[in-house]
Every structure is written in C-alpha cells, then in structure tokens.
Amino acid sequence: MELAMASFIGVLVSAGVYLLLRARSFDVILGLTLLSYAVNLLIFSMGRLVAGKAPILRDGLAPTLANHADPLPQALVLTAIVIAFAMTAVLVVVAVRSRSDSRSDHVDGIEPRDKGQA
C-alpha cells in the first residue's frame, strides 16, 4: 500500500511540475492543483495508512495509535482542501481576467512568434 501511494504521489508531483513549466495559464493552474493533491496525499500518508480504525477515542480501547488512526493529518488535509479550492478559484479568475485583457492565454501575456515569421 505504501509503495502504491508513494508511486502515485510521485506521478502527481511530476505531472504537476511538468504542467507548471508550460507557458499557458490553464496548464499552470492545473499543475498547481495536481501539486496540492500530491501534498494532501503526502500529509495524509504521514499519519500511517490504516483502514478500519477510527480517528476518535472509543470506550473500551486503549488510547494508543495501535487502536486508532492519527486525526491530525486528517484535519490538516481537510483544511488544505478548502485552501486549495479557494486558491484555484482565485487563480482561475485572475487567468480569465488576464486573458481578456491581453487577448492571450500565455503566462507572460505575449504570444511567441511563429517560426516561419522573422
């Protein structure tokens, strides 16, 4: 399970970095979103990958990590999801405004010249 999660996080990070290095606004936004998903999965996996264990204390069970899941990474991921959604919404609004002002989807607002023109 840990190997699959680590591999998936690596794929998300590499795809996110690749998209961040593109010159289009939508690609950059998508790359940041993929990176935020990767970070969320990394934080979540730091709290040990266990199934079927509650993150809250139960009566009759000893309050140890052997009987319960760690609730802190879950709370951090929930907070990060809300922050990432707000960040994505702001970036989409800024990208749409930049596109309407510069008539270009390029990050710097300048379309590169065609190779045939000099």
ABEGO torsion letter per residue (X at the ends): XAAAAAAAAAAAAAAAAAAAABABAAAAAAAAAAAAAAAAAAAAAAAEBBBGBBABBBBGBBBBAAABBBAAAAAAAAAAAAAAAAAAAAAAAAAAAAAAAAGBABAAGBBBBBAABX
